[in-house]
Amino acid sequence: MKQQDLFSINWDKLKNSNLPETQAHGFHIVEPSPWPLFTATAITQLIYVILFWLHNFKQSPYWILWSIIFLFLVIFMWFRDIIVESTFQGRHTNIVQKLMRTGFILVLISEAMFFFGFFWCFLYMSLAPSIWIGGVWPPLAITPVNPWGIPFINTLLLLSSGLAGTYAHKLIRHRDTRDEVIFGLSLSIFYGVLFTLLQFWEYTNTSFSINDGIYGSIFFVSTGFHGLHVIVGTIALIVCLYRHYNYHFQIDHHTGLELSLWYWHFVDVIWILLYIIIYVWGYRYI
């Protein structure tokens, strides 16, 4: 098939033609897969080796590296199967895509509740500092990070990355050229990588660590988990760029890209709240 004909594919016809003849509905009956069990095993293993590392076991860093590699391999295989089911087998009908969007919304809600706990803890401690930390916030000997330095630059980078991703999504929906979509996704990925590098630089230059009481714990756990979400979102966008380069996305068949951008915008919103609460609110006492 010529490249210029790919945008004219009738995806509904293609998906219906690939469905089993005995299937009289548009749902995807998933075949048994080992990847959920392997994923749970990899995550459990990673948690345990991190606990060993916190208790100063000498071989823990090597086990952490292996656990991360194992987890990424399992996730790669699982998503490979999903891409095959969607792009090459036509299993993701309109009904399946709607259900995937609904499920992903629930995932984002659960992630929002996860960060809500961090915000609640930080605001509670800053509004009513305990006598155990001197009755002041931030605690004595803690110099908060200046919000108008690297954090402000990272805010601009993350928002710009979200705009570039939205631009690429709009181009796909309006049948624009592949090169412009590739440029938009590449720019979004570049900003995401730059954000991660600057945050790492910020961590290496802070005057406190995660061991410095409640302030250090909340700061590094909340911003660190957000940084992990940025890395995951960046990887998702890289996968989307690869898939678009190989003609996997069409006007009405790009759920993977759409969900990745939903996740990326969620990361944007969480960072804005982190910036306001952790950085600006935490710095106002200085």
VOMAR-385537 format. One record per residue (C-alpha): residue number from 1; residue in one letter; y, z, x. Coordinates in steps of 0.05 Angstrom, whole numbers, plus 5000, padded with zeros to 4 digits. Layout:
residues N
<atom><num>NUM</num><residu>a</residu><py>Y</py><pz>Z</pz><px>X</px></atom>
...
END
This chain:
residues 286
<atom><num>1</num><residu>m</residu><py>5000</py><pz>5000</pz><px>5000</px></atom>
<atom><num>2</num><residu>k</residu><py>5069</py><pz>4982</pz><px>5027</px></atom>
<atom><num>3</num><residu>q</residu><py>5117</py><pz>5039</pz><px>5041</px></atom>
<atom><num>4</num><residu>q</residu><py>5170</py><pz>5013</pz><px>4993</px></atom>
<atom><num>5</num><residu>d</residu><py>5119</py><pz>5015</pz><px>4936</px></atom>
<atom><num>6</num><residu>l</residu><py>5104</py><pz>5089</pz><px>4943</px></atom>
<atom><num>7</num><residu>f</residu><py>5164</py><pz>5110</pz><px>4900</px></atom>
<atom><num>8</num><residu>s</residu><py>5137</py><pz>5069</pz><px>4842</px></atom>
<atom><num>9</num><residu>i</residu><py>5070</py><pz>5104</pz><px>4837</px></atom>
<atom><num>10</num><residu>n</residu><py>5051</py><pz>5126</pz><px>4767</px></atom>
<atom><num>11</num><residu>w</residu><py>5030</py><pz>5196</pz><px>4784</px></atom>
<atom><num>12</num><residu>d</residu><py>5007</py><pz>5214</pz><px>4713</px></atom>
<atom><num>13</num><residu>k</residu><py>4960</py><pz>5154</pz><px>4713</px></atom>
<atom><num>14</num><residu>l</residu><py>4936</py><pz>5171</pz><px>4783</px></atom>
<atom><num>15</num><residu>k</residu><py>4922</py><pz>5244</pz><px>4766</px></atom>
<atom><num>16</num><residu>n</residu><py>4886</py><pz>5226</pz><px>4702</px></atom>
<atom><num>17</num><residu>s</residu><py>4843</py><pz>5175</pz><px>4739</px></atom>
<atom><num>18</num><residu>n</residu><py>4821</py><pz>5228</pz><px>4790</px></atom>
<atom><num>19</num><residu>l</residu><py>4801</py><pz>5280</pz><px>4739</px></atom>
<atom><num>20</num><residu>p</residu><py>4727</py><pz>5288</pz><px>4725</px></atom>
<atom><num>21</num><residu>e</residu><py>4704</py><pz>5247</pz><px>4666</px></atom>
<atom><num>22</num><residu>t</residu><py>4677</py><pz>5309</pz><px>4631</px></atom>
<atom><num>23</num><residu>q</residu><py>4743</py><pz>5346</pz><px>4636</px></atom>
<atom><num>24</num><residu>a</residu><py>4782</py><pz>5342</pz><px>4571</px></atom>
<atom><num>25</num><residu>h</residu><py>4842</py><pz>5384</pz><px>4593</px></atom>
<atom><num>26</num><residu>g</residu><py>4897</py><pz>5382</pz><px>4645</px></atom>
<atom><num>27</num><residu>f</residu><py>4880</py><pz>5447</pz><px>4680</px></atom>
<atom><num>28</num><residu>h</residu><py>4852</py><pz>5452</pz><px>4750</px></atom>
<atom><num>29</num><residu>i</residu><py>4785</py><pz>5488</pz><px>4754</px></atom>
<atom><num>30</num><residu>v</residu><py>4786</py><pz>5513</pz><px>4825</px></atom>
<atom><num>31</num><residu>e</residu><py>4721</py><pz>5508</pz><px>4864</px></atom>
<atom><num>32</num><residu>p</residu><py>4694</py><pz>5570</pz><px>4901</px></atom>
<atom><num>33</num><residu>s</residu><py>4732</py><pz>5581</pz><px>4966</px></atom>
<atom><num>34</num><residu>p</residu><py>4722</py><pz>5628</pz><px>5025</px></atom>
<atom><num>35</num><residu>w</residu><py>4796</py><pz>5631</pz><px>5043</px></atom>
<atom><num>36</num><residu>p</residu><py>4818</py><pz>5688</pz><px>4997</px></atom>
<atom><num>37</num><residu>l</residu><py>4765</py><pz>5733</pz><px>5028</px></atom>
<atom><num>38</num><residu>f</residu><py>4783</py><pz>5711</pz><px>5098</px></atom>
<atom><num>39</num><residu>t</residu><py>4857</py><pz>5722</pz><px>5084</px></atom>
<atom><num>40</num><residu>a</residu><py>4846</py><pz>5792</pz><px>5059</px></atom>
<atom><num>41</num><residu>t</residu><py>4803</py><pz>5807</pz><px>5120</px></atom>
<atom><num>42</num><residu>a</residu><py>4855</py><pz>5780</pz><px>5168</px></atom>
<atom><num>43</num><residu>i</residu><py>4912</py><pz>5820</pz><px>5136</px></atom>
<atom><num>44</num><residu>t</residu><py>4871</py><pz>5884</pz><px>5136</px></atom>
<atom><num>45</num><residu>q</residu><py>4852</py><pz>5873</pz><px>5209</px></atom>
<atom><num>46</num><residu>l</residu><py>4925</py><pz>5861</pz><px>5227</px></atom>
<atom><num>47</num><residu>i</residu><py>4947</py><pz>5926</pz><px>5193</px></atom>
<atom><num>48</num><residu>y</residu><py>4894</py><pz>5966</pz><px>5230</px></atom>
<atom><num>49</num><residu>v</residu><py>4911</py><pz>5938</pz><px>5299</px></atom>
<atom><num>50</num><residu>i</residu><py>4985</py><pz>5951</pz><px>5287</px></atom>
<atom><num>51</num><residu>l</residu><py>4967</py><pz>6024</pz><px>5272</px></atom>
<atom><num>52</num><residu>f</residu><py>4927</py><pz>6026</pz><px>5336</px></atom>
<atom><num>53</num><residu>w</residu><py>4988</py><pz>5998</pz><px>5373</px></atom>
<atom><num>54</num><residu>l</residu><py>5033</py><pz>6052</pz><px>5344</px></atom>
<atom><num>55</num><residu>h</residu><py>4984</py><pz>6103</pz><px>5372</px></atom>
<atom><num>56</num><residu>n</residu><py>4988</py><pz>6072</pz><px>5441</px></atom>
<atom><num>57</num><residu>f</residu><py>4919</py><pz>6040</pz><px>5446</px></atom>
<atom><num>58</num><residu>k</residu><py>4921</py><pz>5997</pz><px>5509</px></atom>
<atom><num>59</num><residu>q</residu><py>4885</py><pz>5936</pz><px>5482</px></atom>
<atom><num>60</num><residu>s</residu><py>4925</py><pz>5934</pz><px>5417</px></atom>
<atom><num>61</num><residu>p</residu><py>4973</py><pz>5877</pz><px>5437</px></atom>
<atom><num>62</num><residu>y</residu><py>4914</py><pz>5829</pz><px>5449</px></atom>
<atom><num>63</num><residu>w</residu><py>4883</py><pz>5848</pz><px>5383</px></atom>
<atom><num>64</num><residu>i</residu><py>4949</py><pz>5838</pz><px>5348</px></atom>
<atom><num>65</num><residu>l</residu><py>4955</py><pz>5768</pz><px>5378</px></atom>
<atom><num>66</num><residu>w</residu><py>4885</py><pz>5750</pz><px>5357</px></atom>
<atom><num>67</num><residu>s</residu><py>4896</py><pz>5778</pz><px>5286</px></atom>
<atom><num>68</num><residu>i</residu><py>4959</py><pz>5736</pz><px>5278</px></atom>
<atom><num>69</num><residu>i</residu><py>4924</py><pz>5673</pz><px>5304</px></atom>
<atom><num>70</num><residu>f</residu><py>4865</py><pz>5686</pz><px>5257</px></atom>
<atom><num>71</num><residu>l</residu><py>4911</py><pz>5697</pz><px>5198</px></atom>
<atom><num>72</num><residu>f</residu><py>4950</py><pz>5632</pz><px>5211</px></atom>
<atom><num>73</num><residu>l</residu><py>4885</py><pz>5593</pz><px>5218</px></atom>
<atom><num>74</num><residu>v</residu><py>4860</py><pz>5618</pz><px>5151</px></atom>
<atom><num>75</num><residu>i</residu><py>4926</py><pz>5604</pz><px>5117</px></atom>
<atom><num>76</num><residu>f</residu><py>4927</py><pz>5534</pz><px>5148</px></atom>
<atom><num>77</num><residu>m</residu><py>4858</py><pz>5518</pz><px>5121</px></atom>
<atom><num>78</num><residu>w</residu><py>4875</py><pz>5546</pz><px>5052</px></atom>
<atom><num>79</num><residu>f</residu><py>4939</py><pz>5506</pz><px>5046</px></atom>
<atom><num>80</num><residu>r</residu><py>4904</py><pz>5444</pz><px>5073</px></atom>
<atom><num>81</num><residu>d</residu><py>4856</py><pz>5448</pz><px>5015</px></atom>
<atom><num>82</num><residu>i</residu><py>4914</py><pz>5456</pz><px>4966</px></atom>
<atom><num>83</num><residu>i</residu><py>4949</py><pz>5395</pz><px>4994</px></atom>
<atom><num>84</num><residu>v</residu><py>4885</py><pz>5354</pz><px>4989</px></atom>
<atom><num>85</num><residu>e</residu><py>4876</py><pz>5376</pz><px>4916</px></atom>
<atom><num>86</num><residu>s</residu><py>4948</py><pz>5359</pz><px>4900</px></atom>
<atom><num>87</num><residu>t</residu><py>4962</py><pz>5295</pz><px>4939</px></atom>
<atom><num>88</num><residu>f</residu><py>4895</py><pz>5261</pz><px>4948</px></atom>
<atom><num>89</num><residu>q</residu><py>4853</py><pz>5286</pz><px>4889</px></atom>
<atom><num>90</num><residu>g</residu><py>4908</py><pz>5287</pz><px>4836</px></atom>
<atom><num>91</num><residu>r</residu><py>4887</py><pz>5356</pz><px>4811</px></atom>
<atom><num>92</num><residu>h</residu><py>4957</py><pz>5383</pz><px>4802</px></atom>
<atom><num>93</num><residu>t</residu><py>4976</py><pz>5356</pz><px>4734</px></atom>
<atom><num>94</num><residu>n</residu><py>5041</py><pz>5374</pz><px>4699</px></atom>
<atom><num>95</num><residu>i</residu><py>5008</py><pz>5435</pz><px>4668</px></atom>
<atom><num>96</num><residu>v</residu><py>4983</py><pz>5459</pz><px>4735</px></atom>
<atom><num>97</num><residu>q</residu><py>5052</py><pz>5450</pz><px>4766</px></atom>
<atom><num>98</num><residu>k</residu><py>5085</py><pz>5490</pz><px>4711</px></atom>
<atom><num>99</num><residu>l</residu><py>5034</py><pz>5546</pz><px>4720</px></atom>
<atom><num>100</num><residu>m</residu><py>5046</py><pz>5545</pz><px>4796</px></atom>
<atom><num>101</num><residu>r</residu><py>5121</py><pz>5553</pz><px>4784</px></atom>
<atom><num>102</num><residu>t</residu><py>5109</py><pz>5611</pz><px>4737</px></atom>
<atom><num>103</num><residu>g</residu><py>5063</py><pz>5645</pz><px>4786</px></atom>
<atom><num>104</num><residu>f</residu><py>5112</py><pz>5636</pz><px>4842</px></atom>
<atom><num>105</num><residu>i</residu><py>5168</py><pz>5667</pz><px>4801</px></atom>
<atom><num>106</num><residu>l</residu><py>5125</py><pz>5729</pz><px>4794</px></atom>
<atom><num>107</num><residu>v</residu><py>5115</py><pz>5729</pz><px>4870</px></atom>
<atom><num>108</num><residu>l</residu><py>5190</py><pz>5727</pz><px>4880</px></atom>
<atom><num>109</num><residu>i</residu><py>5200</py><pz>5784</pz><px>4831</px></atom>
<atom><num>110</num><residu>s</residu><py>5150</py><pz>5827</pz><px>4869</px></atom>
<atom><num>111</num><residu>e</residu><py>5185</py><pz>5810</pz><px>4934</px></atom>
<atom><num>112</num><residu>a</residu><py>5252</py><pz>5831</pz><px>4903</px></atom>
<atom><num>113</num><residu>m</residu><py>5222</py><pz>5898</pz><px>4884</px></atom>
<atom><num>114</num><residu>f</residu><py>5197</py><pz>5906</pz><px>4955</px></atom>
<atom><num>115</num><residu>f</residu><py>5268</py><pz>5899</pz><px>4983</px></atom>
<atom><num>116</num><residu>f</residu><py>5297</py><pz>5941</pz><px>4927</px></atom>
<atom><num>117</num><residu>g</residu><py>5261</py><pz>6001</pz><px>4957</px></atom>
<atom><num>118</num><residu>f</residu><py>5297</py><pz>5991</pz><px>5023</px></atom>
<atom><num>119</num><residu>f</residu><py>5364</py><pz>5984</pz><px>4990</px></atom>
<atom><num>120</num><residu>w</residu><py>5353</py><pz>6046</pz><px>4948</px></atom>
<atom><num>121</num><residu>c</residu><py>5334</py><pz>6087</pz><px>5009</px></atom>
<atom><num>122</num><residu>f</residu><py>5393</py><pz>6064</pz><px>5050</px></atom>
<atom><num>123</num><residu>l</residu><py>5444</py><pz>6076</pz><px>4994</px></atom>
<atom><num>124</num><residu>y</residu><py>5414</py><pz>6144</pz><px>4977</px></atom>
<atom><num>125</num><residu>m</residu><py>5417</py><pz>6168</pz><px>5049</px></atom>
<atom><num>126</num><residu>s</residu><py>5487</py><pz>6140</pz><px>5060</px></atom>
<atom><num>127</num><residu>l</residu><py>5516</py><pz>6171</pz><px>4996</px></atom>
<atom><num>128</num><residu>a</residu><py>5482</py><pz>6238</pz><px>5004</px></atom>
<atom><num>129</num><residu>p</residu><py>5465</py><pz>6249</pz><px>5078</px></atom>
<atom><num>130</num><residu>s</residu><py>5414</py><pz>6304</pz><px>5089</px></atom>
<atom><num>131</num><residu>i</residu><py>5430</py><pz>6366</pz><px>5129</px></atom>
<atom><num>132</num><residu>w</residu><py>5371</py><pz>6347</pz><px>5173</px></atom>
<atom><num>133</num><residu>i</residu><py>5412</py><pz>6289</pz><px>5202</px></atom>
<atom><num>134</num><residu>g</residu><py>5477</py><pz>6329</pz><px>5206</px></atom>
<atom><num>135</num><residu>g</residu><py>5504</py><pz>6314</pz><px>5137</px></atom>
<atom><num>136</num><residu>v</residu><py>5539</py><pz>6250</pz><px>5162</px></atom>
<atom><num>137</num><residu>w</residu><py>5523</py><pz>6176</pz><px>5156</px></atom>
<atom><num>138</num><residu>p</residu><py>5508</py><pz>6142</pz><px>5201</px></atom>
<atom><num>139</num><residu>p</residu><py>5476</py><pz>6199</pz><px>5240</px></atom>
<atom><num>140</num><residu>l</residu><py>5508</py><pz>6225</pz><px>5302</px></atom>
<atom><num>141</num><residu>a</residu><py>5498</py><pz>6182</pz><px>5365</px></atom>
<atom><num>142</num><residu>i</residu><py>5485</py><pz>6120</pz><px>5323</px></atom>
<atom><num>143</num><residu>t</residu><py>5533</py><pz>6062</pz><px>5331</px></atom>
<atom><num>144</num><residu>p</residu><py>5521</py><pz>6011</pz><px>5275</px></atom>
<atom><num>145</num><residu>v</residu><py>5520</py><pz>5937</pz><px>5289</px></atom>
<atom><num>146</num><residu>n</residu><py>5587</py><pz>5903</pz><px>5279</px></atom>
<atom><num>147</num><residu>p</residu><py>5579</py><pz>5861</pz><px>5215</px></atom>
<atom><num>148</num><residu>w</residu><py>5632</py><pz>5810</pz><px>5238</px></atom>
<atom><num>149</num><residu>g</residu><py>5593</py><pz>5788</pz><px>5299</px></atom>
<atom><num>150</num><residu>i</residu><py>5522</py><pz>5759</pz><px>5299</px></atom>
<atom><num>151</num><residu>p</residu><py>5507</py><pz>5782</pz><px>5227</px></atom>
<atom><num>152</num><residu>f</residu><py>5566</py><pz>5742</pz><px>5200</px></atom>
<atom><num>153</num><residu>i</residu><py>5545</py><pz>5681</pz><px>5240</px></atom>
<atom><num>154</num><residu>n</residu><py>5474</py><pz>5688</pz><px>5214</px></atom>
<atom><num>155</num><residu>t</residu><py>5501</py><pz>5692</pz><px>5143</px></atom>
<atom><num>156</num><residu>l</residu><py>5536</py><pz>5625</pz><px>5152</px></atom>
<atom><num>157</num><residu>l</residu><py>5474</py><pz>5595</pz><px>5183</px></atom>
<atom><num>158</num><residu>l</residu><py>5428</py><pz>5617</pz><px>5128</px></atom>
<atom><num>159</num><residu>l</residu><py>5474</py><pz>5594</pz><px>5072</px></atom>
<atom><num>160</num><residu>s</residu><py>5484</py><pz>5527</pz><px>5108</px></atom>
<atom><num>161</num><residu>s</residu><py>5408</py><pz>5520</pz><px>5114</px></atom>
<atom><num>162</num><residu>g</residu><py>5401</py><pz>5531</pz><px>5039</px></atom>
<atom><num>163</num><residu>l</residu><py>5453</py><pz>5478</pz><px>5025</px></atom>
<atom><num>164</num><residu>a</residu><py>5419</py><pz>5428</pz><px>5070</px></atom>
<atom><num>165</num><residu>g</residu><py>5352</py><pz>5441</pz><px>5036</px></atom>
<atom><num>166</num><residu>t</residu><py>5383</py><pz>5433</pz><px>4967</px></atom>
<atom><num>167</num><residu>y</residu><py>5415</py><pz>5368</pz><px>4991</px></atom>
<atom><num>168</num><residu>a</residu><py>5347</py><pz>5341</pz><px>5012</px></atom>
<atom><num>169</num><residu>h</residu><py>5316</py><pz>5362</pz><px>4945</px></atom>
<atom><num>170</num><residu>k</residu><py>5371</py><pz>5326</pz><px>4907</px></atom>
<atom><num>171</num><residu>l</residu><py>5359</py><pz>5263</pz><px>4948</px></atom>
<atom><num>172</num><residu>i</residu><py>5285</py><pz>5262</pz><px>4931</px></atom>
<atom><num>173</num><residu>r</residu><py>5299</py><pz>5269</pz><px>4857</px></atom>
<atom><num>174</num><residu>h</residu><py>5348</py><pz>5210</pz><px>4859</px></atom>
<atom><num>175</num><residu>r</residu><py>5305</py><pz>5161</pz><px>4899</px></atom>
<atom><num>176</num><residu>d</residu><py>5349</py><pz>5162</pz><px>4960</px></atom>
<atom><num>177</num><residu>t</residu><py>5326</py><pz>5140</pz><px>5029</px></atom>
<atom><num>178</num><residu>r</residu><py>5273</py><pz>5178</pz><px>5067</px></atom>
<atom><num>179</num><residu>d</residu><py>5316</py><pz>5184</pz><px>5129</px></atom>
<atom><num>180</num><residu>e</residu><py>5369</py><pz>5224</pz><px>5092</px></atom>
<atom><num>181</num><residu>v</residu><py>5316</py><pz>5271</pz><px>5063</px></atom>
<atom><num>182</num><residu>i</residu><py>5286</py><pz>5280</pz><px>5133</px></atom>
<atom><num>183</num><residu>f</residu><py>5355</py><pz>5295</pz><px>5161</px></atom>
<atom><num>184</num><residu>g</residu><py>5370</py><pz>5347</pz><px>5107</px></atom>
<atom><num>185</num><residu>l</residu><py>5303</py><pz>5383</pz><px>5118</px></atom>
<atom><num>186</num><residu>s</residu><py>5310</py><pz>5379</pz><px>5193</px></atom>
<atom><num>187</num><residu>l</residu><py>5380</py><pz>5409</pz><px>5190</px></atom>
<atom><num>188</num><residu>s</residu><py>5354</py><pz>5465</pz><px>5144</px></atom>
<atom><num>189</num><residu>i</residu><py>5298</py><pz>5481</pz><px>5193</px></atom>
<atom><num>190</num><residu>f</residu><py>5345</py><pz>5480</pz><px>5253</px></atom>
<atom><num>191</num><residu>y</residu><py>5391</py><pz>5531</pz><px>5220</px></atom>
<atom><num>192</num><residu>g</residu><py>5331</py><pz>5575</pz><px>5203</px></atom>
<atom><num>193</num><residu>v</residu><py>5305</py><pz>5574</pz><px>5274</px></atom>
<atom><num>194</num><residu>l</residu><py>5375</py><pz>5589</pz><px>5301</px></atom>
<atom><num>195</num><residu>f</residu><py>5381</py><pz>5648</pz><px>5253</px></atom>
<atom><num>196</num><residu>t</residu><py>5315</py><pz>5677</pz><px>5280</px></atom>
<atom><num>197</num><residu>l</residu><py>5337</py><pz>5669</pz><px>5352</px></atom>
<atom><num>198</num><residu>l</residu><py>5404</py><pz>5703</pz><px>5339</px></atom>
<atom><num>199</num><residu>q</residu><py>5371</py><pz>5760</pz><px>5303</px></atom>
<atom><num>200</num><residu>f</residu><py>5324</py><pz>5770</pz><px>5362</px></atom>
<atom><num>201</num><residu>w</residu><py>5385</py><pz>5772</pz><px>5407</px></atom>
<atom><num>202</num><residu>e</residu><py>5417</py><pz>5823</pz><px>5362</px></atom>
<atom><num>203</num><residu>y</residu><py>5355</py><pz>5867</pz><px>5364</px></atom>
<atom><num>204</num><residu>t</residu><py>5354</py><pz>5866</pz><px>5440</px></atom>
<atom><num>205</num><residu>n</residu><py>5427</py><pz>5888</pz><px>5444</px></atom>
<atom><num>206</num><residu>t</residu><py>5431</py><pz>5944</pz><px>5392</px></atom>
<atom><num>207</num><residu>s</residu><py>5448</py><pz>6014</pz><px>5416</px></atom>
<atom><num>208</num><residu>f</residu><py>5391</py><pz>6045</pz><px>5375</px></atom>
<atom><num>209</num><residu>s</residu><py>5318</py><pz>6032</pz><px>5362</px></atom>
<atom><num>210</num><residu>i</residu><py>5268</py><pz>6039</pz><px>5305</px></atom>
<atom><num>211</num><residu>n</residu><py>5251</py><pz>6109</pz><px>5331</px></atom>
<atom><num>212</num><residu>d</residu><py>5323</py><pz>6134</pz><px>5322</px></atom>
<atom><num>213</num><residu>g</residu><py>5313</py><pz>6172</pz><px>5258</px></atom>
<atom><num>214</num><residu>i</residu><py>5321</py><pz>6148</pz><px>5187</px></atom>
<atom><num>215</num><residu>y</residu><py>5378</py><pz>6100</pz><px>5203</px></atom>
<atom><num>216</num><residu>g</residu><py>5339</py><pz>6062</pz><px>5256</px></atom>
<atom><num>217</num><residu>s</residu><py>5277</py><pz>6060</pz><px>5213</px></atom>
<atom><num>218</num><residu>i</residu><py>5312</py><pz>6032</pz><px>5152</px></atom>
<atom><num>219</num><residu>f</residu><py>5353</py><pz>5982</pz><px>5192</px></atom>
<atom><num>220</num><residu>f</residu><py>5297</py><pz>5951</pz><px>5232</px></atom>
<atom><num>221</num><residu>v</residu><py>5244</py><pz>5953</pz><px>5176</px></atom>
<atom><num>222</num><residu>s</residu><py>5290</py><pz>5920</pz><px>5124</px></atom>
<atom><num>223</num><residu>t</residu><py>5321</py><pz>5868</pz><px>5170</px></atom>
<atom><num>224</num><residu>g</residu><py>5255</py><pz>5858</pz><px>5206</px></atom>
<atom><num>225</num><residu>f</residu><py>5217</py><pz>5843</pz><px>5142</px></atom>
<atom><num>226</num><residu>h</residu><py>5272</py><pz>5796</pz><px>5122</px></atom>
<atom><num>227</num><residu>g</residu><py>5266</py><pz>5762</pz><px>5189</px></atom>
<atom><num>228</num><residu>l</residu><py>5192</py><pz>5755</pz><px>5176</px></atom>
<atom><num>229</num><residu>h</residu><py>5208</py><pz>5721</pz><px>5110</px></atom>
<atom><num>230</num><residu>v</residu><py>5255</py><pz>5674</pz><px>5146</px></atom>
<atom><num>231</num><residu>i</residu><py>5199</py><pz>5654</pz><px>5194</px></atom>
<atom><num>232</num><residu>v</residu><py>5151</py><pz>5642</pz><px>5136</px></atom>
<atom><num>233</num><residu>g</residu><py>5204</py><pz>5601</pz><px>5100</px></atom>
<atom><num>234</num><residu>t</residu><py>5219</py><pz>5561</pz><px>5162</px></atom>
<atom><num>235</num><residu>i</residu><py>5145</py><pz>5545</pz><px>5171</px></atom>
<atom><num>236</num><residu>a</residu><py>5141</py><pz>5524</pz><px>5097</px></atom>
<atom><num>237</num><residu>l</residu><py>5200</py><pz>5476</pz><px>5108</px></atom>
<atom><num>238</num><residu>i</residu><py>5167</py><pz>5447</pz><px>5170</px></atom>
<atom><num>239</num><residu>v</residu><py>5105</py><pz>5434</pz><px>5129</px></atom>
<atom><num>240</num><residu>c</residu><py>5147</py><pz>5401</pz><px>5075</px></atom>
<atom><num>241</num><residu>l</residu><py>5182</py><pz>5358</pz><px>5128</px></atom>
<atom><num>242</num><residu>y</residu><py>5114</py><pz>5336</pz><px>5154</px></atom>
<atom><num>243</num><residu>r</residu><py>5088</py><pz>5321</pz><px>5084</px></atom>
<atom><num>244</num><residu>h</residu><py>5150</py><pz>5281</pz><px>5066</px></atom>
<atom><num>245</num><residu>y</residu><py>5145</py><pz>5241</pz><px>5130</px></atom>
<atom><num>246</num><residu>n</residu><py>5074</py><pz>5223</pz><px>5108</px></atom>
<atom><num>247</num><residu>y</residu><py>5096</py><pz>5203</pz><px>5038</px></atom>
<atom><num>248</num><residu>h</residu><py>5066</py><pz>5263</pz><px>5001</px></atom>
<atom><num>249</num><residu>f</residu><py>5128</py><pz>5276</pz><px>4958</px></atom>
<atom><num>250</num><residu>q</residu><py>5152</py><pz>5233</pz><px>4901</px></atom>
<atom><num>251</num><residu>i</residu><py>5206</py><pz>5239</pz><px>4848</px></atom>
<atom><num>252</num><residu>d</residu><py>5162</py><pz>5277</pz><px>4798</px></atom>
<atom><num>253</num><residu>h</residu><py>5111</py><pz>5304</pz><px>4847</px></atom>
<atom><num>254</num><residu>h</residu><py>5142</py><pz>5351</pz><px>4899</px></atom>
<atom><num>255</num><residu>t</residu><py>5124</py><pz>5420</pz><px>4875</px></atom>
<atom><num>256</num><residu>g</residu><py>5109</py><pz>5444</pz><px>4946</px></atom>
<atom><num>257</num><residu>l</residu><py>5180</py><pz>5427</pz><px>4968</px></atom>
<atom><num>258</num><residu>e</residu><py>5210</py><pz>5456</pz><px>4905</px></atom>
<atom><num>259</num><residu>l</residu><py>5174</py><pz>5523</pz><px>4913</px></atom>
<atom><num>260</num><residu>s</residu><py>5192</py><pz>5526</pz><px>4987</px></atom>
<atom><num>261</num><residu>l</residu><py>5265</py><pz>5517</pz><px>4970</px></atom>
<atom><num>262</num><residu>w</residu><py>5260</py><pz>5571</pz><px>4916</px></atom>
<atom><num>263</num><residu>y</residu><py>5233</py><pz>5617</pz><px>4969</px></atom>
<atom><num>264</num><residu>w</residu><py>5288</py><pz>5597</pz><px>5017</px></atom>
<atom><num>265</num><residu>h</residu><py>5342</py><pz>5611</pz><px>4966</px></atom>
<atom><num>266</num><residu>f</residu><py>5310</py><pz>5678</pz><px>4952</px></atom>
<atom><num>267</num><residu>v</residu><py>5314</py><pz>5693</pz><px>5027</px></atom>
<atom><num>268</num><residu>d</residu><py>5388</py><pz>5674</pz><px>5023</px></atom>
<atom><num>269</num><residu>v</residu><py>5402</py><pz>5723</pz><px>4966</px></atom>
<atom><num>270</num><residu>i</residu><py>5365</py><pz>5780</pz><px>5000</px></atom>
<atom><num>271</num><residu>w</residu><py>5403</py><pz>5768</pz><px>5064</px></atom>
<atom><num>272</num><residu>i</residu><py>5470</py><pz>5771</pz><px>5028</px></atom>
<atom><num>273</num><residu>l</residu><py>5450</py><pz>5838</pz><px>4998</px></atom>
<atom><num>274</num><residu>l</residu><py>5426</py><pz>5862</pz><px>5066</px></atom>
<atom><num>275</num><residu>y</residu><py>5491</py><pz>5840</pz><px>5098</px></atom>
<atom><num>276</num><residu>i</residu><py>5533</py><pz>5876</pz><px>5046</px></atom>
<atom><num>277</num><residu>i</residu><py>5492</py><pz>5940</pz><px>5042</px></atom>
<atom><num>278</num><residu>i</residu><py>5462</py><pz>5949</pz><px>5111</px></atom>
<atom><num>279</num><residu>y</residu><py>5516</py><pz>5918</pz><px>5155</px></atom>
<atom><num>280</num><residu>v</residu><py>5583</py><pz>5923</pz><px>5118</px></atom>
<atom><num>281</num><residu>w</residu><py>5569</py><pz>5986</pz><px>5078</px></atom>
<atom><num>282</num><residu>g</residu><py>5537</py><pz>6020</pz><px>5138</px></atom>
<atom><num>283</num><residu>y</residu><py>5595</py><pz>6002</pz><px>5183</px></atom>
<atom><num>284</num><residu>r</residu><py>5652</py><pz>6025</pz><px>5138</px></atom>
<atom><num>285</num><residu>y</residu><py>5649</py><pz>6097</pz><px>5165</px></atom>
<atom><num>286</num><residu>i</residu><py>5667</py><pz>6075</pz><px>5235</px></atom>
END
